[in-house]
Amino acid sequence: MGLGLVPLGLAFGILVTQSGLAWWWASAFTALIYAGSFEFLLVGLVGVAAPLGTVAVTAFLVNIRHVFYALSFPLQRVNGRLAKTYSTFALTDEAYALTTSERARSWSSSRILLLQLFMHLYWVGGATAGGLLGSVVPESVTGLDFALTALFTVLAFDAIQDRRDDLPTPVFALLSALAARLFFPGRMVPAAFVLFTAALLSQCLATRTRTRRA
């Protein structure tokens, strides 16, 4: 996963410099914000000098999924207040996907922290290198902003393979996205989240009802 973050960081760093920002912005974004999908969006927002209110709302909508991550992320296995603080800050999609898998149930506090730390370093290092090399990459090279989408696609397939008994979840996600795109095109992201949350709650209630009857 860390090696996968390097080319993704390179793509982000190149995107930063090609957007007219100084190379060190790539280092600052990745080190201090550390929210991949929002960082890609933030480059465009900074480029057009978007109001702080717009930036705040965008950050909330993009990163609200982390509230749900916290429900099953093994933070209770991380020892120490400082360690828990950093682990919460470094709770990315990649860290969540790895630490909540079946094979990670026995991982120690140090292993979880080192995993998050090294992924953070890979991300910052890749972005910094991309920022420094961005000036030599031709502007005709396109599609760099799709790199994060490609990584999320891979993570989704890995999650499905790891939890074949929970296939309704990705089906709910797909149907929620399609319904939001069809009926709420101007507010697709919040509508998709609401629909997906409602579907998961309905599934949970149905499961509890079947369990009680059994």
Backbone bond lengths (Angstrom), bond angles and torsions (degrees), N, CA, C in turn:
res aa  C-N    CA-C-N  psi(-1)  N-CA   C-N-CA  omega(-1)  CA-C   N-CA-C  phi
1 M - - - 1.460 - - 1.523 110.51 -
2 G 1.318 116.28 -40.83 1.461 119.58 179.13 1.515 112.09 -61.38
3 L 1.337 116.00 -42.83 1.458 119.64 178.79 1.528 110.91 -65.04
4 G 1.322 116.49 -29.30 1.450 119.68 176.51 1.513 112.47 -70.54
5 L 1.346 116.66 -27.61 1.461 120.50 179.76 1.529 112.64 -74.77
6 V 1.325 117.12 -22.48 1.462 119.98 -178.47 1.534 111.47 -63.99
7 P 1.347 119.23 -55.97 1.472 117.49 178.04 1.519 112.70 -63.45
8 L 1.330 117.04 -30.68 1.465 119.83 176.32 1.525 110.18 -65.62
9 G 1.349 116.36 -41.88 1.458 120.40 175.90 1.526 112.02 -64.26
10 L 1.333 115.88 -39.26 1.462 119.44 176.44 1.525 111.03 -59.31
11 A 1.343 115.05 -44.06 1.464 119.57 179.17 1.521 111.03 -61.35
12 F 1.342 116.09 -40.79 1.463 119.46 179.75 1.521 111.02 -66.60
13 G 1.331 117.05 -44.48 1.463 120.16 179.90 1.515 112.39 -61.35
14 I 1.328 116.52 -41.40 1.466 120.68 177.98 1.526 110.31 -64.87
15 L 1.344 115.83 -40.86 1.465 120.17 178.53 1.527 110.92 -61.29
16 V 1.341 116.79 -38.35 1.466 121.17 179.27 1.529 110.75 -60.98
17 T 1.322 116.96 -50.07 1.468 119.80 -177.17 1.524 111.58 -70.30
18 Q 1.329 117.37 -35.44 1.465 119.59 178.49 1.523 112.00 -70.68
19 S 1.341 116.57 -16.12 1.467 120.83 177.03 1.525 111.54 -86.87
20 G 1.329 117.10 0.46 1.457 120.89 177.01 1.515 114.74 96.13
21 L 1.325 118.37 4.02 1.459 121.81 179.41 1.523 110.16 -91.56
22 A 1.327 116.62 156.37 1.463 121.23 176.86 1.529 109.86 -67.74
23 W 1.323 116.76 154.82 1.458 121.16 -174.67 1.521 112.46 -60.90
24 W 1.349 116.76 -32.95 1.467 119.39 -174.76 1.522 112.51 -70.09
25 W 1.341 117.26 -14.71 1.453 118.82 174.48 1.524 110.96 -62.69
26 A 1.319 116.74 -32.61 1.466 120.78 178.31 1.526 110.03 -62.49
27 S 1.338 116.68 -42.60 1.468 120.96 178.31 1.521 111.01 -66.40
28 A 1.333 116.60 -42.15 1.465 120.69 -177.70 1.525 111.12 -66.60
29 F 1.333 117.08 -45.74 1.459 120.42 -179.92 1.522 111.07 -59.64
30 T 1.331 116.38 -48.36 1.463 119.99 -174.03 1.521 112.85 -72.86
31 A 1.335 117.61 -31.95 1.460 120.25 -178.38 1.524 112.17 -79.85
32 L 1.341 117.35 -39.43 1.461 120.69 -171.65 1.521 113.92 -100.04
33 I 1.313 117.73 -30.48 1.465 120.36 -179.82 1.531 109.95 -94.60
34 Y 1.313 116.25 -49.68 1.470 123.91 175.42 1.538 111.90 48.14
35 A 1.310 114.86 58.52 1.464 121.91 176.01 1.524 106.25 -144.45
36 G 1.325 115.07 86.07 1.461 122.26 -168.44 1.508 116.56 -43.20
37 S 1.328 117.24 -57.07 1.463 119.52 -175.87 1.516 111.39 -63.02
38 F 1.329 117.38 -40.80 1.463 120.17 179.21 1.521 110.97 -68.71
39 E 1.323 117.38 -33.26 1.459 120.10 179.56 1.525 110.59 -63.36
40 F 1.332 117.00 -41.31 1.459 119.54 177.61 1.525 110.54 -61.34
41 L 1.339 116.55 -40.73 1.463 119.99 177.64 1.520 111.51 -69.38
42 L 1.329 116.31 -35.69 1.462 121.05 -176.40 1.525 111.53 -64.25
43 V 1.319 116.69 -32.33 1.470 119.22 178.16 1.520 110.20 -57.99
44 G 1.326 116.32 -45.73 1.459 119.84 178.39 1.515 112.56 -67.18
45 L 1.339 116.90 -38.27 1.463 120.47 -179.81 1.524 111.34 -65.97
46 V 1.328 116.54 -41.68 1.467 120.34 178.12 1.525 110.13 -66.67
47 G 1.335 116.06 -38.10 1.461 120.35 -178.65 1.521 113.41 -61.67
48 V 1.336 116.93 -32.21 1.477 120.50 179.96 1.526 111.52 -101.75
49 A 1.347 116.82 8.63 1.468 122.11 179.66 1.523 111.33 54.41
50 A 1.329 115.80 52.13 1.460 121.00 -179.19 1.526 110.58 -65.95
51 P 1.325 117.83 147.64 1.476 120.63 178.67 1.529 110.89 -61.18
52 L 1.337 115.76 152.69 1.456 120.44 -178.92 1.527 111.41 -60.80
53 G 1.332 117.07 -33.17 1.453 120.23 178.15 1.515 111.90 -62.48
54 T 1.326 116.51 -41.14 1.465 121.14 177.61 1.519 111.03 -64.73
55 V 1.327 115.87 -41.76 1.470 120.41 178.52 1.533 110.39 -62.77
56 A 1.343 116.36 -42.83 1.463 120.84 -178.52 1.525 111.40 -64.73
57 V 1.327 117.14 -44.80 1.465 120.77 -179.92 1.526 110.31 -64.78
58 T 1.326 116.81 -41.47 1.463 120.86 178.46 1.523 110.66 -61.89
59 A 1.341 116.17 -44.47 1.469 120.06 179.05 1.524 110.98 -61.59
60 F 1.320 116.81 -40.72 1.464 120.51 179.63 1.522 111.62 -63.89
61 L 1.316 117.33 -46.83 1.456 121.11 -177.13 1.527 112.10 -67.02
62 V 1.338 116.15 -38.34 1.465 120.04 -177.59 1.526 111.57 -74.52
63 N 1.343 117.11 -37.56 1.467 120.65 -172.46 1.525 114.67 -101.27
64 I 1.318 117.98 2.95 1.464 119.62 -178.36 1.530 111.50 -63.96
65 R 1.327 116.59 -21.27 1.468 119.74 178.57 1.520 112.24 -60.61
66 H 1.338 117.34 -23.50 1.455 120.17 -179.27 1.525 112.12 -67.08
67 V 1.321 117.07 -21.20 1.468 120.17 174.71 1.525 109.43 -62.30
68 F 1.323 116.44 -39.93 1.456 120.72 179.06 1.537 111.07 -74.45
69 Y 1.323 116.96 -33.10 1.467 120.14 177.09 1.526 110.81 -58.61
70 A 1.332 115.18 -39.78 1.464 119.65 -175.67 1.526 112.51 -62.99
71 L 1.321 117.90 -21.03 1.460 120.93 -178.12 1.525 112.37 -68.51
72 S 1.332 117.44 -27.63 1.464 119.61 -177.31 1.528 113.53 -126.66
73 F 1.324 118.02 -1.05 1.467 120.02 175.98 1.531 109.04 -69.69
74 P 1.350 118.41 134.17 1.476 121.30 -174.82 1.522 114.36 -76.04
75 L 1.336 117.56 55.62 1.462 120.94 -179.53 1.525 111.23 -65.95
76 Q 1.338 117.47 -26.03 1.455 120.87 -179.42 1.529 111.68 -66.07
77 R 1.327 117.52 -17.91 1.465 120.56 178.94 1.521 112.56 -91.47
78 V 1.324 116.92 -1.35 1.466 121.34 177.59 1.521 108.05 -93.68
79 N 1.326 116.92 123.96 1.463 122.26 -174.54 1.529 111.74 -95.29
80 G 1.346 116.09 136.31 1.452 121.05 175.90 1.514 112.65 98.97
81 R 1.337 116.23 139.23 1.468 120.73 -177.14 1.518 111.37 -65.02
82 L 1.348 116.90 -44.59 1.466 120.48 -179.54 1.522 110.52 -63.92
83 A 1.342 115.11 -41.02 1.463 119.52 179.67 1.518 111.02 -64.50
84 K 1.328 116.76 -40.73 1.468 120.49 178.32 1.530 111.05 -64.81
85 T 1.341 116.04 -37.88 1.464 119.93 179.15 1.523 110.68 -62.63
86 Y 1.336 116.03 -47.44 1.467 118.89 179.60 1.527 111.09 -66.61
87 S 1.322 117.04 -40.28 1.460 120.83 -179.87 1.523 111.00 -61.25
88 T 1.338 116.72 -37.62 1.464 120.88 176.69 1.519 110.52 -66.67
89 F 1.333 116.95 -43.49 1.460 121.56 178.13 1.529 111.36 -62.59
90 A 1.321 116.89 -38.50 1.468 122.08 -175.34 1.521 112.79 -92.81
91 L 1.331 117.23 19.44 1.468 120.88 178.47 1.523 109.27 -79.68
92 T 1.321 116.14 90.39 1.460 122.24 179.33 1.525 109.77 -102.00
93 D 1.316 115.24 173.68 1.465 119.95 177.91 1.527 110.96 -59.09
94 E 1.340 116.03 -41.44 1.457 120.15 -178.19 1.525 111.38 -67.15
95 A 1.346 116.18 -43.52 1.468 119.74 178.91 1.516 110.85 -63.66
96 Y 1.317 116.78 -40.75 1.464 120.33 179.00 1.523 110.84 -64.02
97 A 1.330 116.36 -45.47 1.467 120.26 -178.49 1.525 111.70 -59.68
98 L 1.330 117.11 -37.51 1.459 120.54 -177.53 1.534 112.47 -79.78
99 T 1.318 117.31 -42.16 1.465 120.39 -172.97 1.523 113.84 -80.69
100 T 1.320 118.44 -12.57 1.462 120.43 178.85 1.522 112.57 -104.59
101 S 1.337 117.00 8.11 1.460 120.22 177.97 1.529 109.98 -78.54
102 E 1.309 115.65 167.31 1.461 120.46 -178.66 1.525 111.94 -61.52
103 R 1.314 116.54 -39.95 1.470 120.23 -176.16 1.529 112.69 -71.63
104 A 1.343 117.79 -11.16 1.463 120.97 -176.84 1.520 113.15 -97.87
105 R 1.326 118.06 2.81 1.463 120.28 -175.19 1.527 112.90 -65.76
106 S 1.321 117.35 -21.80 1.469 120.24 -179.42 1.530 112.59 -104.32
107 W 1.297 118.62 7.20 1.458 120.68 -178.12 1.517 111.16 -68.00
108 S 1.333 115.33 141.60 1.464 121.69 -178.55 1.525 111.06 -82.49
109 S 1.331 115.20 172.58 1.453 121.39 178.37 1.524 111.17 -60.04
110 S 1.324 117.05 -45.68 1.462 120.57 -177.84 1.524 111.53 -64.67
111 R 1.329 116.63 -36.33 1.465 118.73 -179.05 1.532 110.91 -68.50
112 I 1.313 117.10 -40.52 1.468 120.55 178.14 1.525 110.26 -63.93
113 L 1.338 116.35 -44.93 1.467 120.35 -179.31 1.524 111.83 -65.32
114 L 1.328 116.95 -43.97 1.466 120.11 -179.95 1.524 110.78 -64.52
115 L 1.319 116.36 -38.19 1.463 120.25 177.04 1.527 110.21 -58.67
116 Q 1.345 115.91 -47.73 1.464 119.91 -179.59 1.527 111.76 -66.81
117 L 1.336 116.26 -40.74 1.458 120.30 -178.77 1.523 111.32 -63.72
118 F 1.333 117.19 -46.17 1.461 119.79 -177.74 1.523 111.45 -67.93
119 M 1.336 117.78 -36.19 1.453 119.16 176.57 1.525 110.43 -65.39
120 H 1.336 116.61 -36.70 1.465 120.93 176.24 1.528 110.13 -62.92
121 L 1.331 116.37 -44.78 1.461 120.51 -179.93 1.525 111.38 -65.81
122 Y 1.326 117.42 -40.63 1.462 120.72 176.92 1.532 110.15 -59.19
123 W 1.326 115.80 -43.28 1.455 121.28 -177.65 1.528 111.19 -65.93
124 V 1.338 116.80 -48.11 1.465 120.92 179.06 1.523 110.50 -64.22
125 G 1.324 116.67 -45.15 1.461 120.17 -178.96 1.517 112.51 -62.72
126 G 1.335 116.45 -44.49 1.460 120.00 179.23 1.520 111.71 -63.51
127 A 1.346 116.46 -43.24 1.463 120.29 -179.57 1.520 111.71 -66.01
128 T 1.341 117.00 -40.12 1.459 120.67 178.54 1.525 110.87 -63.04
129 A 1.333 115.87 -44.80 1.465 119.63 177.72 1.522 110.88 -62.48
130 G 1.331 116.29 -41.35 1.459 119.64 178.29 1.516 112.12 -63.90
131 G 1.349 116.46 -38.43 1.452 120.01 177.78 1.521 112.13 -64.14
132 L 1.327 116.05 -40.53 1.459 120.25 179.86 1.523 112.02 -70.48
133 L 1.331 116.61 -32.49 1.464 120.98 -178.04 1.525 112.23 -91.38
134 G 1.336 116.40 -7.60 1.452 119.60 -174.23 1.513 114.06 -58.39
135 S 1.331 116.96 -32.42 1.462 119.68 -176.58 1.528 112.92 -70.08
136 V 1.341 117.41 -18.71 1.468 119.79 -178.59 1.525 111.81 -99.81
137 V 1.337 117.22 -2.74 1.465 120.43 178.24 1.524 108.64 -90.25
138 P 1.320 118.70 127.04 1.474 120.73 -178.24 1.524 111.58 -59.68
139 E 1.327 116.94 142.50 1.449 121.41 178.93 1.521 112.33 -67.80
140 S 1.331 116.11 -13.75 1.462 119.57 179.01 1.524 112.27 -72.71
141 V 1.344 116.66 -14.07 1.463 120.51 177.50 1.520 108.70 -73.25
142 T 1.307 117.03 118.52 1.463 121.90 -176.69 1.520 110.63 -120.83
143 G 1.334 115.55 169.83 1.462 120.59 177.05 1.504 114.39 90.87
144 L 1.349 118.03 4.30 1.459 120.10 -178.09 1.522 111.36 -64.83
145 D 1.349 116.58 -32.13 1.456 119.73 -179.04 1.526 112.37 -73.25
146 F 1.328 117.25 -7.30 1.464 120.96 177.48 1.527 111.85 -88.11
147 A 1.335 117.46 -7.69 1.463 121.07 -176.32 1.520 111.84 -59.35
148 L 1.337 117.16 -40.95 1.461 120.37 -178.90 1.524 111.13 -67.78
149 T 1.325 116.85 -39.52 1.462 120.35 177.24 1.527 110.60 -60.76
150 A 1.324 116.08 -40.08 1.458 120.55 178.93 1.528 110.96 -63.07
151 L 1.344 116.93 -42.01 1.465 120.11 178.72 1.520 111.01 -64.05
152 F 1.333 118.01 -43.48 1.457 121.26 178.87 1.524 111.16 -61.65
153 T 1.322 116.59 -35.56 1.466 120.44 178.20 1.523 110.60 -63.46
154 V 1.330 115.90 -43.36 1.465 120.47 178.36 1.532 110.70 -63.73
155 L 1.341 116.85 -43.90 1.462 121.04 178.60 1.532 111.10 -60.60
156 A 1.332 115.99 -38.86 1.462 119.91 -179.50 1.520 110.68 -64.90
157 F 1.334 117.49 -43.57 1.456 120.28 178.87 1.528 111.43 -64.61
158 D 1.338 116.44 -39.31 1.468 119.89 177.62 1.524 111.07 -62.96
159 A 1.332 117.05 -41.62 1.460 120.97 179.91 1.525 111.23 -64.58
160 I 1.326 116.37 -39.71 1.466 120.33 179.00 1.519 110.74 -64.50
161 Q 1.335 116.86 -42.42 1.464 120.47 179.42 1.522 111.87 -67.44
162 D 1.332 116.15 -32.48 1.464 120.00 -178.24 1.524 112.01 -77.50
163 R 1.344 116.66 -23.31 1.464 120.78 -177.38 1.526 110.11 -131.69
164 R 1.304 115.78 64.11 1.454 120.68 -177.19 1.529 112.21 -64.60
165 D 1.345 116.63 -22.73 1.457 119.58 -179.81 1.528 112.27 -79.30
166 D 1.340 117.05 -2.66 1.460 120.31 -177.75 1.535 110.49 -122.12
167 L 1.334 115.92 40.35 1.456 121.19 -177.72 1.526 114.39 -62.57
168 P 1.350 120.45 -29.20 1.468 118.23 178.51 1.523 114.20 -57.00
169 T 1.330 118.26 -27.99 1.468 120.48 -177.34 1.527 112.24 -61.72
170 P 1.355 120.03 -54.35 1.472 117.99 177.43 1.521 112.85 -64.98
171 V 1.337 117.60 -28.64 1.464 120.11 176.14 1.527 109.99 -65.61
172 F 1.337 116.32 -43.67 1.466 120.81 176.32 1.528 110.70 -59.21
173 A 1.328 116.32 -43.10 1.467 120.81 -179.08 1.533 110.67 -61.81
174 L 1.323 116.39 -44.60 1.466 120.32 -179.46 1.526 111.50 -64.97
175 L 1.331 116.24 -45.92 1.462 120.10 179.93 1.525 111.57 -64.61
176 S 1.349 116.75 -37.80 1.464 120.33 178.31 1.526 111.26 -63.95
177 A 1.334 115.95 -41.85 1.464 119.93 179.16 1.524 111.19 -65.33
178 L 1.329 116.94 -42.60 1.461 120.44 -179.74 1.530 111.25 -66.28
179 A 1.335 116.09 -42.16 1.464 119.81 179.38 1.531 110.93 -64.75
180 A 1.336 116.64 -42.07 1.463 120.26 178.96 1.526 111.11 -64.58
181 R 1.323 115.93 -39.42 1.484 119.78 178.74 1.523 111.15 -65.79
182 L 1.324 116.74 -34.78 1.458 121.32 -176.80 1.522 112.58 -79.18
183 F 1.341 116.65 -45.06 1.463 120.55 -172.92 1.527 114.49 -99.65
184 F 1.346 116.98 -23.72 1.471 120.40 -179.08 1.529 110.09 -131.61
185 P 1.321 118.22 60.41 1.472 119.92 -175.15 1.522 114.08 -60.55
186 G 1.340 117.05 -30.43 1.452 119.55 -179.74 1.510 114.45 -80.22
187 R 1.330 116.96 -16.54 1.466 122.02 179.98 1.524 109.52 -134.85
188 M 1.309 114.79 51.69 1.461 119.97 -172.58 1.522 113.04 -63.45
189 V 1.347 117.07 -46.08 1.462 120.21 -174.83 1.531 112.56 -63.31
190 P 1.345 119.69 -55.20 1.474 118.21 179.46 1.521 112.53 -63.24
191 A 1.340 117.73 -36.50 1.472 120.13 179.15 1.522 110.86 -64.64
192 A 1.330 117.09 -41.53 1.460 120.69 179.20 1.524 110.67 -63.56
193 F 1.338 117.05 -40.20 1.464 120.47 178.87 1.524 111.23 -63.85
194 V 1.328 116.46 -42.55 1.468 120.19 -179.93 1.516 110.63 -64.35
195 L 1.323 117.04 -45.27 1.462 120.90 -179.37 1.531 110.98 -64.61
196 F 1.329 116.20 -42.06 1.466 120.29 -179.01 1.524 110.90 -66.21
197 T 1.335 116.65 -42.10 1.466 120.61 178.10 1.525 110.89 -62.71
198 A 1.329 116.13 -42.94 1.466 120.14 178.35 1.524 111.44 -62.37
199 A 1.318 116.78 -39.07 1.464 120.71 178.80 1.523 111.47 -65.47
200 L 1.337 116.84 -41.94 1.460 120.25 179.32 1.531 111.46 -66.48
201 L 1.336 116.58 -40.92 1.467 119.69 178.03 1.523 111.13 -64.08
202 S 1.325 116.70 -40.08 1.463 120.56 177.81 1.525 110.65 -63.74
203 Q 1.331 115.72 -41.45 1.464 119.30 178.03 1.523 111.11 -63.41
204 C 1.346 116.25 -41.20 1.465 120.51 179.79 1.525 111.28 -63.72
205 L 1.334 116.38 -44.13 1.459 120.02 179.40 1.525 111.45 -65.04
206 A 1.328 116.61 -39.93 1.459 120.31 178.89 1.524 110.86 -64.57
207 T 1.332 116.46 -39.97 1.466 120.54 179.04 1.520 111.03 -64.95
208 R 1.331 116.84 -43.01 1.468 120.48 178.57 1.528 110.76 -63.81
209 T 1.322 116.80 -39.60 1.467 119.70 179.39 1.517 111.63 -64.39
210 R 1.321 117.00 -42.96 1.474 120.25 177.53 1.522 111.20 -64.42
211 T 1.332 117.07 -37.43 1.462 121.11 -178.98 1.534 110.22 -66.18
212 R 1.330 117.01 -42.14 1.479 120.86 179.95 1.518 111.01 -65.59
213 R 1.319 116.14 -39.27 1.460 119.58 -179.44 1.521 111.14 -68.80
214 A 1.343 115.60 -32.51 1.469 119.24 179.42 1.523 111.04 -72.48
